[in-house]
Amino acid sequence: MRLQIKSAGKTWEYASPEHKSNFTAGRREGNEIVLPDDAAVSNMHVRIDRFLNDWTFTDQMSDSGTLHNGQAQYSGTLNQGDELRLGNSTLKVLSLAAQPPASPPARPAPAPAQPPAQFLPPSAPISAQPRKESYAKRNERRAAIKDKGWQTVIKPSGRKNSNAGKQFFAVLGLIVVCGGIAAFWFSQETGYEPAPDYTQTTEAEPKAEVPTNKASPDVTPPLPKKPSPKDEEAAYRKRIDDIEMDKTRPPHERIAELEDLSAELTRLKLHSLEFRVQRARDNVSLELSREMQNRYSEDNRAVYQLLQKNDYRAAIERIQFLDDYCSLTSYHKHWAHRHDIDRYIERERANIERRNTEWIGQQMNTVEEALSRNDYAPAADTLEGVASLAVLPEAVEAALAAEVARIKDLQREQDMGRIEPPRKPFDSRKDRLPPAPKSAFLPSGEYSSQRQESLPRDRLVSLAGDSEFAGLAIKHFEHDATLTGYASGKLSIIVKRPLNGVPDWSYSISVAPHALWPATRVRIYEQMPELTQNIRVATLMLCFDNGLLDDAARVACSFRKAHPEHKDEIDLLLATKLGIEVPEGGFIERDGKLVAK
């Protein structure tokens, strides 16, 4: 066999000698084919054998396995053009013919011996002279025998007389024949029978039939014929092959049956079949491995598609199905750990729960913002989507369904004209309030640098990581909320949103400070410690920029209390934004807000 080998960027050929019937390939020295630079190749990875004219390969229980023409196989038959993949190396069969050993150089033929010149007559040809010489020697030997007598025939160093040997064997044969005739005559006259020869196969005498009587306990039925060891081994071999090739049953059932069969063979001491059972078990185990990898790929793709649709309930159910499948048997657990499927399940379940929580907070913000403007149609649709797609407790799911029904009733009342129509969202361009006048704290009026929100927002970010500031109680769309912290550029807020039947239900929000609802930002800015004049002005202008006039009246009241010297400027700013004249004597405080008399 001649092979082309590619490993670690190198290519060479190997030709097996004609006298070798097997050779091995691996990373360790001592193999015929050594692949030292491939870490994925085992010390002795594969063995290649020749039987008659067939070449076969057998994997030597390697770590990475052997691929035969791209298919993982434990053993198989090699043909010309086939390719074996060992780790990152390949062995390609160029030819199946064995390489003959190198023949030694031909030696020159010895020259024919020439008789001495004195025995050659000058006129006779060279080729005929040796035969006449041998005739002369033979005639001299015969003459010597006649002179010395018959003793010469049995001399140890002389030639044996073939005629005397023939006569000796003829006399010996005659004696044997006469002895046989005499023995036969003696047995006929005396009645003597020679002992039977048990080494010769003779036809057994027919036995008398024994009547079978089932009622008689003395009659023992014949024992069944015990199969021979070869038949028993062949039956077990067929059973092993049938289990390995049975594709109608799942792999884990066949692995368990092969393990029971291995224990049975060990008990029967049929050790010659243990390797065959182990090979079948490895093949079925690889089949289970491929099945689990396919299942993992399908579920991973399905979970990704469900998350793109925000269907978190179906996504978490699909992950749970995969977890149940990987925990079905110890074989599933082994391969799930081997392919990191168990870690994927744990990681993806946590990811789905995190995204589910964030999505609920985003959707509830949309619902609350729509309800604040009496826009019931989008609020009902959004809340219905949360109830059907999000992962929620059963009690919360039922309460949200009841809330959806209540909002739809309000929508019908609104369509009938019994409730005021929905208000449009505040547009800072179309609904812009009158520009602020110049004052001591707004030297440039509406465009003063003090009105930029970056001042309170930077202050909030610096305080959000403080443990004392975490746990701050605020209001979010008129619901009680708690600021829990700041991480990765986002504020974490837990909003308590009572539902019918679930008064303590809450959801969490994780959002950047600039993306938080403006009214909630104002509530947080108001409660920051050590508020400066510039931060108060920026907070008050934030209220005007988003049309939050009620919040502006509250912020202006606290501003005037903190800086009474700016009472007239604050009243003028508030009256300008409200589009009214400054009341006589200025605005008055009522319920923590500045109102006209």
C-alpha positions as CSV (number, residue, x, y, z in Angstrom):
1,M,0.0,0.0,0.0
2,R,1.2,3.5,-0.8
3,L,-0.2,6.5,1.2
4,Q,0.1,10.2,0.7
5,I,0.4,11.9,4.2
6,K,-0.4,15.6,4.9
7,S,0.3,16.9,8.5
8,A,1.3,20.3,9.9
9,G,1.8,21.7,6.5
10,K,4.1,18.9,5.3
11,T,3.4,16.3,2.6
12,W,5.2,13.0,2.1
13,E,4.5,9.4,1.0
14,Y,4.7,6.1,2.8
15,A,4.9,2.7,1.0
16,S,4.4,-0.5,3.1
17,P,6.9,-3.3,2.4
18,E,5.6,-6.5,0.7
19,H,6.4,-8.6,3.8
20,K,4.5,-6.5,6.3
21,S,0.8,-7.2,6.8
22,N,0.1,-4.3,9.2
23,F,1.4,-0.9,10.3
24,T,0.3,1.9,12.6
25,A,0.1,5.7,12.6
26,G,0.2,8.0,15.6
27,R,2.1,10.8,17.3
28,R,4.5,8.5,19.3
29,E,7.8,7.3,18.0
30,G,7.7,3.6,17.1
31,N,4.8,3.9,14.7
32,E,5.5,3.3,11.0
33,I,3.8,6.7,10.3
34,V,4.8,9.3,12.9
35,L,2.8,12.5,13.1
36,P,4.6,14.4,15.9
37,D,3.4,17.9,15.2
38,D,-0.4,17.2,15.3
39,A,-1.6,17.5,19.0
40,A,-5.0,16.1,18.0
41,V,-3.5,12.8,17.0
42,S,-3.3,10.1,19.7
43,N,0.0,8.2,20.5
44,M,-1.2,5.2,18.5
45,H,-4.2,6.5,16.6
46,V,-5.0,3.9,13.9
47,R,-3.9,0.5,12.7
48,I,-4.0,-0.6,9.1
49,D,-4.0,-4.4,8.4
50,R,-3.9,-6.5,5.2
51,F,-5.8,-9.8,4.9
52,L,-5.5,-11.6,1.6
53,N,-6.0,-8.7,-0.9
54,D,-8.1,-6.5,1.4
55,W,-6.8,-3.6,3.5
56,T,-8.8,-2.5,6.6
57,F,-8.3,0.2,9.3
58,T,-9.2,0.1,13.0
59,D,-9.2,3.1,15.3
60,Q,-7.1,2.4,18.4
61,M,-9.5,4.1,20.9
62,S,-8.2,7.5,20.0
63,D,-9.4,10.7,21.6
64,S,-10.5,12.6,18.5
65,G,-11.7,9.5,16.5
66,T,-11.1,8.7,12.8
67,L,-12.9,10.0,9.8
68,H,-13.2,7.7,6.8
69,N,-14.1,9.9,3.7
70,G,-15.6,12.5,6.1
71,Q,-17.6,10.0,8.1
72,A,-16.7,9.0,11.7
73,Q,-16.0,5.3,11.7
74,Y,-14.4,2.9,14.1
75,S,-13.2,0.5,11.4
76,G,-13.7,-0.2,7.7
77,T,-12.3,-1.3,4.4
78,L,-9.9,0.9,2.4
79,N,-10.1,1.4,-1.4
80,Q,-7.9,3.3,-3.7
81,G,-8.6,7.0,-3.4
82,D,-10.0,6.8,0.2
83,E,-8.9,9.3,2.8
84,L,-8.5,8.9,6.5
85,R,-8.5,12.0,8.8
86,L,-6.6,11.7,12.0
87,G,-7.0,14.9,14.0
88,N,-5.7,17.6,11.6
89,S,-3.7,15.1,9.4
90,T,-4.9,13.1,6.4
91,L,-3.8,9.8,4.9
92,K,-4.8,9.3,1.3
93,V,-4.6,5.9,-0.3
94,L,-2.7,6.2,-3.6
95,S,-2.3,2.5,-4.3
96,L,-3.3,-0.8,-2.7
97,A,-0.5,-2.8,-4.2
98,A,2.2,-3.9,-1.8
99,Q,5.7,-2.7,-2.6
100,P,8.1,-5.6,-3.5
101,P,11.4,-5.7,-1.6
102,A,14.5,-4.4,-3.3
103,S,16.1,-7.3,-5.3
104,P,19.8,-7.8,-4.8
105,P,22.1,-7.3,-7.8
106,A,22.4,-10.3,-10.1
107,R,25.5,-12.4,-9.7
108,P,27.4,-13.6,-12.8
109,A,26.8,-17.3,-13.6
110,P,29.7,-19.6,-12.8
111,A,31.8,-20.8,-15.6
112,P,31.4,-24.5,-16.5
113,A,34.2,-26.7,-15.0
114,Q,36.7,-27.8,-17.6
115,P,38.3,-31.2,-17.2
116,P,42.1,-31.4,-17.1
117,A,43.8,-31.0,-20.5
118,Q,45.6,-34.4,-20.2
119,F,42.3,-36.3,-20.4
120,L,41.1,-34.6,-23.5
121,P,42.1,-36.2,-26.8
122,P,43.1,-33.6,-29.2
123,S,40.7,-34.6,-31.9
124,A,37.5,-35.2,-29.7
125,P,35.0,-32.4,-29.1
126,I,35.1,-30.8,-25.6
127,S,31.5,-31.5,-24.8
128,A,31.7,-35.3,-25.4
129,Q,34.9,-36.0,-23.5
130,P,33.5,-35.9,-19.9
131,R,30.7,-38.5,-20.7
132,K,33.3,-41.0,-22.1
133,E,35.4,-40.5,-18.9
134,S,32.5,-41.4,-16.6
135,Y,31.9,-44.6,-18.6
136,A,35.4,-45.6,-18.2
137,K,35.3,-45.1,-14.4
138,R,32.0,-47.1,-14.2
139,N,33.6,-50.0,-16.1
140,E,36.6,-50.1,-13.8
141,R,34.3,-50.1,-10.7
142,R,32.3,-53.1,-12.1
143,A,35.5,-55.0,-12.7
144,A,36.6,-54.3,-9.1
145,I,33.3,-55.6,-7.7
146,K,33.6,-59.0,-9.6
147,D,37.1,-59.4,-8.2
148,K,36.3,-58.6,-4.5
149,G,32.9,-60.4,-4.2
150,W,29.5,-59.5,-2.8
151,Q,30.8,-57.8,0.3
152,T,31.6,-54.7,-1.8
153,V,27.8,-54.1,-2.2
154,I,27.2,-53.3,1.5
155,K,30.2,-51.1,2.1
156,P,29.1,-48.0,4.0
157,S,30.8,-45.6,1.6
158,G,29.7,-47.4,-1.6
159,R,26.5,-47.2,-3.6
160,K,23.6,-49.4,-2.5
161,N,22.4,-52.2,-4.7
162,S,18.8,-51.2,-5.7
163,N,18.0,-54.8,-6.7
164,A,18.8,-56.1,-3.3
165,G,16.6,-53.5,-1.6
166,K,13.7,-54.5,-3.8
167,Q,14.1,-58.2,-3.0
168,F,14.2,-57.4,0.8
169,F,10.9,-55.5,0.7
170,A,9.2,-58.2,-1.5
171,V,10.1,-60.9,1.1
172,L,8.8,-58.6,3.9
173,G,5.5,-58.1,2.2
174,L,5.1,-61.8,1.6
175,I,5.6,-62.5,5.3
176,V,2.9,-59.9,6.2
177,V,0.3,-61.4,3.8
178,C,0.9,-64.9,5.1
179,G,0.5,-63.6,8.7
180,G,-2.8,-62.0,7.9
181,I,-4.1,-65.2,6.3
182,A,-3.1,-67.2,9.3
183,A,-4.8,-64.9,11.7
184,F,-8.0,-64.9,9.8
185,W,-8.0,-68.8,9.7
186,F,-7.3,-68.9,13.4
187,S,-10.2,-66.6,14.3
188,Q,-12.6,-68.7,12.1
189,E,-11.6,-71.9,13.8
190,T,-11.6,-70.7,17.4
191,G,-14.4,-68.2,17.4
192,Y,-12.1,-65.4,18.6
193,E,-13.2,-61.8,17.8
194,P,-10.7,-59.0,17.8
195,A,-11.3,-56.0,20.0
196,P,-13.2,-53.3,18.3
197,D,-11.2,-50.3,17.0
198,Y,-12.8,-47.3,18.6
199,T,-10.7,-44.9,16.4
200,Q,-12.7,-45.9,13.4
201,T,-16.1,-44.4,12.8
202,T,-18.7,-47.1,12.6
203,E,-22.4,-46.9,12.1
204,A,-24.2,-47.1,15.5
205,E,-26.5,-50.0,16.1
206,P,-30.2,-49.1,16.2
207,K,-31.4,-48.7,19.7
208,A,-34.7,-50.2,20.9
209,E,-37.4,-47.6,21.1
210,V,-38.4,-46.8,24.7
211,P,-42.1,-46.1,25.0
212,T,-42.8,-42.6,26.4
213,N,-45.4,-42.4,29.1
214,K,-46.0,-38.8,30.3
215,A,-47.9,-40.1,33.3
216,S,-44.9,-42.2,34.5
217,P,-42.4,-40.2,36.6
218,D,-39.7,-42.7,35.8
219,V,-39.4,-41.8,32.2
220,T,-36.9,-38.8,31.8
221,P,-37.4,-36.7,28.6
222,P,-34.3,-36.3,26.5
223,L,-32.2,-33.2,27.3
224,P,-32.0,-30.5,24.6
225,K,-28.9,-30.4,22.6
226,K,-26.5,-27.9,23.9
227,P,-25.1,-25.5,21.3
228,S,-21.5,-25.7,20.5
229,P,-19.2,-22.8,21.6
230,K,-18.8,-21.7,18.0
231,D,-22.6,-21.5,17.5
232,E,-23.1,-19.7,20.7
233,E,-20.4,-17.1,19.8
234,A,-21.9,-16.7,16.4
235,A,-25.3,-16.0,17.9
236,Y,-23.9,-13.4,20.3
237,R,-22.0,-11.8,17.4
238,K,-25.3,-11.5,15.4
239,R,-27.1,-10.1,18.4
240,I,-24.4,-7.4,18.8
241,D,-24.6,-6.5,15.2
242,D,-28.4,-6.3,15.3
243,I,-28.4,-4.0,18.3
244,E,-25.8,-1.7,16.6
245,M,-27.6,-1.4,13.3
246,D,-31.2,-1.1,14.8
247,K,-32.2,2.4,13.8
248,T,-35.8,2.0,15.0
249,R,-34.8,2.5,18.7
250,P,-33.2,5.5,20.3
251,P,-29.4,5.3,20.8
252,H,-29.6,5.4,24.6
253,E,-31.7,2.3,24.8
254,R,-29.2,0.4,22.6
255,I,-26.3,1.6,24.7
256,A,-28.0,0.2,27.8
257,E,-28.7,-3.1,26.1
258,L,-25.1,-3.4,25.0
259,E,-23.8,-2.7,28.5
260,D,-26.1,-5.5,29.8
261,L,-24.8,-7.8,27.1
262,S,-21.2,-7.0,28.0
263,A,-21.9,-8.0,31.6
264,E,-23.5,-11.2,30.4
265,L,-20.5,-12.0,28.2
266,T,-18.1,-11.4,31.1
267,R,-20.1,-13.8,33.2
268,L,-20.0,-16.4,30.5
269,K,-16.3,-15.8,30.0
270,L,-16.7,-15.0,26.3
271,H,-13.8,-12.6,26.4
272,S,-13.3,-12.8,22.6
273,L,-16.5,-10.7,22.1
274,E,-15.9,-8.0,24.6
275,F,-13.9,-5.9,22.1
276,R,-16.8,-6.3,19.6
277,V,-19.3,-5.1,22.2
278,Q,-17.1,-2.2,23.1
279,R,-16.8,-1.2,19.5
280,A,-20.5,-1.4,18.9
281,R,-21.1,0.7,22.1
282,D,-18.7,3.4,20.9
283,N,-20.4,3.6,17.5
284,V,-23.9,3.9,19.1
285,S,-22.5,6.4,21.6
286,L,-21.2,8.5,18.7
287,E,-24.6,8.3,17.1
288,L,-26.2,9.7,20.3
289,S,-23.5,12.5,20.2
290,R,-24.5,13.5,16.7
291,E,-28.2,13.4,17.6
292,M,-27.6,15.7,20.6
293,Q,-25.6,18.1,18.5
294,N,-28.3,18.3,15.9
295,R,-30.9,18.8,18.6
296,Y,-28.8,21.6,20.2
297,S,-28.4,23.3,16.8
298,E,-32.1,23.3,16.1
299,D,-33.1,24.5,19.6
300,N,-30.4,27.2,19.6
301,R,-31.7,28.5,16.2
302,A,-35.3,28.4,17.4
303,V,-34.6,30.2,20.7
304,Y,-32.8,33.0,18.7
305,Q,-35.8,33.4,16.4
306,L,-38.2,33.5,19.3
307,L,-36.2,36.2,21.1
308,Q,-36.2,38.3,17.9
309,K,-40.1,38.2,18.2
310,N,-40.0,38.9,21.9
311,D,-41.8,35.6,22.6
312,Y,-40.0,34.9,25.9
313,R,-42.5,32.4,27.1
314,A,-42.0,30.1,24.1
315,A,-38.2,30.7,24.3
316,I,-38.0,29.6,28.0
317,E,-40.2,26.6,27.2
318,R,-37.9,25.5,24.4
319,I,-34.9,25.8,26.7
320,Q,-36.7,23.7,29.3
321,F,-37.4,21.0,26.7
322,L,-33.7,20.9,25.8
323,D,-32.8,20.7,29.4
324,D,-35.2,17.8,30.0
325,Y,-33.8,16.0,26.9
326,C,-30.2,16.4,28.1
327,S,-31.2,15.0,31.6
328,L,-33.0,12.0,30.2
329,T,-30.2,9.5,31.0
330,S,-26.7,9.4,32.2
331,Y,-25.5,9.1,28.6
332,H,-27.3,12.3,27.6
333,K,-25.8,14.1,30.7
334,H,-22.3,12.9,29.6
335,W,-22.6,14.2,26.1
336,A,-24.3,17.4,27.2
337,H,-21.3,18.1,29.4
338,R,-18.9,17.0,26.7
339,H,-20.4,19.5,24.2
340,D,-21.0,22.3,26.7
341,I,-24.8,22.0,26.1
342,D,-25.5,22.1,29.9
343,R,-23.5,25.4,30.2
344,Y,-25.4,26.8,27.2
345,I,-28.7,26.0,28.8
346,E,-27.8,27.7,32.1
347,R,-26.4,30.8,30.3
348,E,-29.3,31.1,27.9
349,R,-31.9,30.7,30.6
350,A,-30.4,33.6,32.5
351,N,-30.2,35.7,29.3
352,I,-33.9,35.0,28.6
353,E,-34.9,36.0,32.1
354,R,-32.9,39.2,32.0
355,R,-34.3,40.2,28.6
356,N,-37.8,39.2,29.7
357,T,-37.5,41.6,32.7
358,E,-36.2,44.4,30.6
359,W,-38.9,44.0,28.0
360,I,-41.7,44.0,30.6
361,G,-40.3,47.3,32.0
362,Q,-40.2,48.9,28.5
363,Q,-43.7,47.8,27.6
364,M,-45.1,49.0,30.9
365,N,-43.5,52.4,30.4
366,T,-45.4,52.5,27.0
367,V,-48.6,51.5,28.7
368,E,-48.3,54.1,31.5
369,E,-47.3,56.9,29.1
370,A,-50.4,56.1,27.0
371,L,-52.7,56.0,30.0
372,S,-51.3,59.3,31.2
373,R,-52.7,60.8,27.9
374,N,-56.0,58.8,28.0
375,D,-54.9,56.9,24.9
376,Y,-56.5,53.6,25.7
377,A,-56.2,51.7,22.4
378,P,-52.3,51.4,22.3
379,A,-52.3,50.8,26.1
380,A,-54.6,47.8,25.8
381,D,-52.7,46.3,22.8
382,T,-49.3,46.7,24.5
383,L,-50.6,45.2,27.8
384,E,-52.2,42.3,26.0
385,G,-48.8,41.5,24.3
386,V,-47.1,41.5,27.7
387,A,-49.7,39.1,29.1
388,S,-49.3,36.7,26.1
389,L,-45.5,36.8,25.4
390,A,-43.8,37.6,28.7
391,V,-42.9,35.0,31.4
392,L,-45.2,35.9,34.3
393,P,-46.7,34.1,37.3
394,E,-50.1,32.7,36.6
395,A,-51.8,35.1,39.1
396,V,-50.1,38.1,37.4
397,E,-51.1,36.8,34.0
398,A,-54.7,36.6,35.0
399,A,-54.6,40.1,36.6
400,L,-53.1,41.6,33.4
401,A,-55.9,40.0,31.4
402,A,-58.4,41.6,33.7
403,E,-56.6,45.0,33.3
404,V,-56.7,44.7,29.6
405,A,-60.5,44.1,29.7
406,R,-60.9,47.2,32.0
407,I,-58.8,49.4,29.6
408,K,-60.9,48.2,26.6
409,D,-64.1,49.2,28.4
410,L,-62.6,52.7,28.9
411,Q,-61.8,52.7,25.2
412,R,-65.4,51.9,24.3
413,E,-66.6,54.7,26.6
414,Q,-64.2,57.0,24.9
415,D,-65.4,56.0,21.5
416,M,-68.9,56.8,22.6
417,G,-67.9,60.3,23.7
418,R,-68.4,59.8,27.4
419,I,-64.7,60.3,28.2
420,E,-62.4,63.1,26.9
421,P,-60.4,62.1,23.8
422,P,-56.8,61.2,24.1
423,R,-54.2,64.0,24.3
424,K,-51.4,64.1,21.9
425,P,-47.8,63.8,23.2
426,F,-46.1,67.1,24.0
427,D,-44.1,68.3,21.0
428,S,-41.3,70.6,22.1
429,R,-41.3,72.3,18.6
430,K,-45.0,72.7,18.0
431,D,-46.1,73.1,21.6
432,R,-43.1,75.2,22.7
433,L,-44.0,77.6,25.6
434,P,-43.1,81.3,25.5
435,P,-39.4,82.0,25.9
436,A,-38.1,82.8,29.4
437,P,-37.2,86.4,30.2
438,K,-33.8,87.5,31.3
439,S,-33.2,87.4,35.0
440,A,-30.5,87.1,37.6
441,F,-30.3,83.3,37.3
442,L,-31.0,83.4,33.5
443,P,-28.7,86.2,32.2
444,S,-29.2,85.1,28.6
445,G,-32.8,84.2,29.0
446,E,-34.0,81.0,27.4
447,Y,-30.6,80.1,26.0
448,S,-28.6,80.5,29.2
449,S,-26.1,77.7,29.9
450,Q,-27.6,77.1,33.3
451,R,-30.7,75.5,31.7
452,Q,-28.7,72.5,30.3
453,E,-29.8,69.3,31.9
454,S,-26.2,67.9,32.0
455,L,-25.7,69.6,35.4
456,P,-28.3,67.5,37.3
457,R,-27.7,64.4,35.2
458,D,-24.0,64.3,36.0
459,R,-24.8,64.9,39.7
460,L,-27.3,62.0,39.5
461,V,-24.7,59.6,38.0
462,S,-22.1,60.5,40.7
463,L,-24.7,59.9,43.4
464,A,-26.3,56.7,42.0
465,G,-23.5,54.4,43.0
466,D,-23.6,55.6,46.6
467,S,-25.3,53.1,48.9
468,E,-27.0,56.0,50.8
469,F,-28.6,57.3,47.6
470,A,-29.7,53.7,46.5
471,G,-33.1,53.0,47.9
472,L,-34.4,56.4,47.2
473,A,-38.2,56.5,47.1
474,I,-39.6,58.3,44.0
475,K,-42.7,58.5,41.8
476,H,-43.0,56.9,38.4
477,F,-46.3,57.7,36.5
478,E,-47.9,58.3,39.9
479,H,-46.8,54.8,41.1
480,D,-44.5,54.3,44.0
481,A,-40.9,53.4,42.9
482,T,-37.5,52.8,44.4
483,L,-34.1,53.7,42.9
484,T,-32.0,50.6,43.5
485,G,-28.7,51.5,41.8
486,Y,-26.6,52.4,38.8
487,A,-24.5,50.0,36.7
488,S,-23.2,49.9,33.1
489,G,-24.6,53.3,32.4
490,K,-28.2,52.4,33.4
491,L,-30.4,53.2,36.4
492,S,-32.2,50.4,38.1
493,I,-35.7,51.2,39.3
494,I,-38.4,48.9,40.8
495,V,-41.9,50.2,40.2
496,K,-44.8,48.9,42.4
497,R,-47.8,48.6,40.1
498,P,-50.9,47.2,41.9
499,L,-53.2,45.0,39.8
500,N,-56.7,43.7,40.5
501,G,-56.1,40.6,42.7
502,V,-52.3,41.2,42.9
503,P,-51.7,44.4,45.0
504,D,-48.0,43.8,45.5
505,W,-47.0,43.2,41.8
506,S,-43.9,45.1,40.7
507,Y,-41.7,45.3,37.6
508,S,-38.2,46.6,37.2
509,I,-36.7,49.2,34.8
510,S,-33.1,49.3,33.6
511,V,-32.6,52.5,31.5
512,A,-30.1,55.2,30.9
513,P,-30.7,58.5,32.8
514,H,-31.4,60.5,29.6
515,A,-34.0,57.9,28.4
516,L,-36.0,57.9,31.6
517,W,-39.4,59.5,31.6
518,P,-39.0,63.3,32.1
519,A,-41.4,63.5,35.0
520,T,-39.5,60.7,36.8
521,R,-36.2,62.5,36.2
522,V,-37.6,65.6,37.7
523,R,-38.7,63.7,40.8
524,I,-35.2,62.2,41.2
525,Y,-33.4,65.6,40.7
526,E,-35.6,67.2,43.3
527,Q,-34.5,64.7,46.0
528,M,-30.7,65.0,45.4
529,P,-28.9,66.4,48.4
530,E,-27.2,69.8,48.3
531,L,-28.9,71.2,45.3
532,T,-27.2,74.2,43.8
533,Q,-29.0,77.2,42.2
534,N,-27.9,76.1,38.7
535,I,-29.3,72.5,39.2
536,R,-32.7,74.0,40.4
537,V,-32.8,76.2,37.4
538,A,-32.0,73.3,35.0
539,T,-34.7,71.2,36.6
540,L,-37.3,73.9,36.3
541,M,-36.4,74.5,32.6
542,L,-36.6,70.7,32.1
543,C,-40.3,70.9,33.2
544,F,-41.0,73.7,30.8
545,D,-39.3,71.9,27.9
546,N,-41.5,68.9,28.3
547,G,-44.8,70.6,29.1
548,L,-44.8,69.4,32.7
549,L,-46.5,72.6,34.2
550,D,-47.7,70.9,37.4
551,D,-44.2,69.7,38.1
552,A,-42.8,73.1,37.2
553,A,-45.1,74.8,39.8
554,R,-43.8,72.3,42.4
555,V,-40.1,72.8,41.5
556,A,-40.6,76.6,41.4
557,C,-42.1,76.6,44.9
558,S,-39.1,74.7,46.3
559,F,-36.8,77.0,44.3
560,R,-38.3,80.1,45.8
561,K,-38.1,78.6,49.4
562,A,-34.3,77.9,48.9
563,H,-33.6,81.2,47.3
564,P,-36.1,83.8,48.5
565,E,-34.0,86.6,47.0
566,H,-35.2,85.5,43.5
567,K,-38.9,85.5,44.4
568,D,-39.8,88.1,41.8
569,E,-37.7,86.5,39.0
570,I,-39.3,83.1,39.7
571,D,-42.8,84.5,39.6
572,L,-42.1,86.3,36.3
573,L,-40.6,83.2,34.8
574,L,-43.6,81.0,35.9
575,A,-46.2,83.6,34.7
576,T,-44.4,84.0,31.3
577,K,-44.5,80.2,30.7
578,L,-48.1,80.0,31.7
579,G,-49.0,82.9,29.4
580,I,-50.6,85.0,32.2
581,E,-49.8,88.2,34.1
582,V,-48.0,88.0,37.4
583,P,-50.7,87.9,40.0
584,E,-50.9,90.9,42.3
585,G,-48.6,90.2,45.2
586,G,-47.1,87.2,43.3
587,F,-47.9,83.5,43.3
588,I,-48.9,81.8,46.5
589,E,-48.1,78.4,47.8
590,R,-50.8,75.7,47.9
591,D,-50.1,72.0,48.5
592,G,-46.4,72.5,47.8
593,K,-47.1,74.3,44.5
594,L,-47.1,78.0,43.3
595,V,-50.6,79.0,42.1
596,A,-52.3,82.2,41.3
597,K,-54.8,83.7,43.8
